[in-house]
């Protein structure tokens, strides 16, 4: 299985910090933000990794990470996203890299406490489809929210005003190679973006989406408040634990 880190976008919600650097290079406690999703993939046993980035500071990723030797990797792949088009649009740039293999996708501003190795191994045994990682949160209206019938997810609602569960779809997704064909036929949302929620809902319609609940804490770091939260959690408890 291959890994994809989505670290594009312009990070306008975090101006003025992002006037001088990419959001994913901002510090989370004592490391650049991008280190955390990268280490999460490596801890899950994934060593073939692509970073999708963009904006004026994309070259800084190469200067920071290089070929990944610091992480025990022989090589890291990079590709460039022009402008902003949503998570699914960024993911579409990984088709050449995936080369028909299954992929584990993680957003570049996601920080987790525990390991996702069990989910990755379970998905490697899944014949087809997708797997999403959920986490119970106090503010699900900020995220994609699963709607359940029993233990089955029947749809995912994007940033609902009245969430029908307390779970958020974290920025960790596992897909088979169908994902790229699904993205190609998606239409932009009202925000003008290709939504990853729409892609996940196609898998639900096919009856091919499974899910797991993430152990330990999880946070994004894409706002000033969540960046502070992530730094505090890492400082107090650590991140990317091996168990």
N, C-alpha and C positions, 0 to 999 in steps of 0.2 A: 504494500500500500504506500502511496505517496502522500506528501503533506503540502498544503497550500496555505500560506499566510496572506491575508488580504490587508494591505497597509497603504492603500491609496487614499483618495479624497483630499480635500483641501483643509479640513479641520477648522472651518470657519466659526464653529461654536466656541472655540478656545482661543480666539483672538484676544489679546495681541501676542500670545505665546507662539502661535503658529505663523506669525508674520516672518519669523526668523528660522523656523525649522519645521519639519514634518511632525504632526501630532504623535506619531508612533515612536519618535525619538526623544520625547519628553521623559524626564526621570520619574520612575515609580520607586520610591524610596532610594535604593542605592544602585539601580540599574536602569538603562534605557527601557522604555515600555516594550519594545520589540523583542527583547530578550525573553520575556515571559512566555508568549505563545511559541517561540522557537524552542525553548527548553521543554515546554509541554509536549510538543511533537516528538522530540528526541527521547523524552522519558517514556513515551508510549511505544518506542521501538521503531519510529519512522526516521529514516536518515536521508531520504531523497526528497528534498524540500524546494519549493518555489516561493519566492516573495514577490507579490504583486504590489508595486508602489506607484507613485505619481507625484505631480506637483513640481515645484522648483527645487526641491531638496532631495530628489530621489537618489542622486549620486552619493549622498551622505550615508545611505545604507551600505553601499559597497565599501566606503572608507571605514565604517564602524565594524561591519561583520566580515568583510572580505569573503574568503571561501569557506568560512565556518570552522577553521582549524581550532579556534578557541573552544568550540563546542564538541570537538572530536569528530567533525565531519571532514570529508575529503573535498566536498564541493557543495555550493549553494547556487541555485538558479534564480535569476531575476527577470522580471518583465515590467514594462511601463504602461500605466493606464493614463490615457489622455483625458483630462477633465474629470467629471463625476457622472456616474450613470447608475449608481446603486450597486449593492453587493453582488447581485446576479451578473451584472455587466462586468464587474471586476473578475468574477469567477470564470466567465467565458474566455478570458485571456489565458486560462490554464489548460485549455483543451490540448494544445500541442504537447504540453508537458505531461499530462496524464497518460496520453498514448494508450487509451482504452483500459487503464488500470483503475482500481478503486482509489478514492482520494479521501483524506481527512482535511477538512477546511476549518480554519480558525481565524477569527477576526483579530487584527493586530492590536486591538485595545482590550483584549480579554485576559484576565489574570485569574488563575485558579490555585486553590490550595493543594488539592490532591492530584492523583494521576488518572489519565483517561485510558490507560493501557487496556483495561478490561473491556471497555466499550469498543476500542479499536479491534481487539481480538474477536469479540462477538460479531462485529460487522464483517470481518474477514471471512467468517463462516456463513454469513447471510448470502443466499444465492443471488439475490438481486434487490434493487431498491435503495432506500436511504435510511439513515438513523439520525435522530436528533437528540441532543442532550438538554434536559430540562433542569430548572432549579426553582424552588419555591422562594418567592421574593415578596417584600412588602408593597412594591409599587409595580405590579405587572403591566399597568397601562402604558408604561414606557417601552414595552417590548412586544414581540409576537407572543400571543397567548394561545395555548392549546385548549380546544373545547372537547371534553370527554363524553363518551357514552360508555359507562362502565370503565374498563381499562383501555378502551380503544379511543384514539384521537380521531375525531370525525372532521375536524377542520382547524386551521390556525387563523386567528384574527390578528391583524397588524395594528398595534397600538389602540386597542379598543377603549372607549370611554367607560364602558361597564364590563370589565373582564369577567369571563365565565369560569375562570379558575385562578388559583394563586400562583400558577407556574409561569415562568418566562422561558421562552426558547433562547438558550444561551447562544453565543456566537461560535458554536462548535457543531459542525455538520459533517456527516459521512455519506458519500454518494458513490453509486456505480456510474458507469460511463454514459448512461441515459441522460444525465443531468445536462450535458451540453446541448443535446437535441431539444430538451425541454426549454432551456433558456432561449434558444433561437426562435421559438414561436411565441414567446411571451410579449405582451404589449406593456409599454410604460404605464405606471400608475399615475394618479393625479399629481404626484410629486415630480413626475417626469423621469422616474427611475424604474429599472427592472428590479422588482422586489423578490427577495429570496423566499419570502412567505408564499408567494404565488407558486414558486417552484416546488416548495414542500407540499403545498396543497395538491399539486398534480400527482405526486407520489402517494398521497393519501387516497386520491380517487382511484389510483391503480391498486390500492390495497398493499402497497409495498413499503410503507413507512413504519419503522419501529422506533422505540424511544427508551431512554434510561434517565434516571435522576442522578445528577452529579453529586458525589460525596464531597464534604468539606465546603468551604466558602467559594463563591464566585463573584466577580464584579467586572463590569466594563470600566474603562478609564477614559471615556470619551467626553466627559464634562468636567468642569472644575471641581464639582462636588464628588463625582465618582473617582477622579484622579486622587483627590485627598484621601478618600476612603480606601482606595487600593494601596496607597503608600502606607497608611496606618495599619492595614491588615498584614501587609508583607512585613512591616517592622515588628509587629507583635507576634505573628505566628509563622511567618515564612510562606513560601509559595512553591508549587510544583514538587510536592513531597512524593517520595517514591512508593509509599504504601497506599 
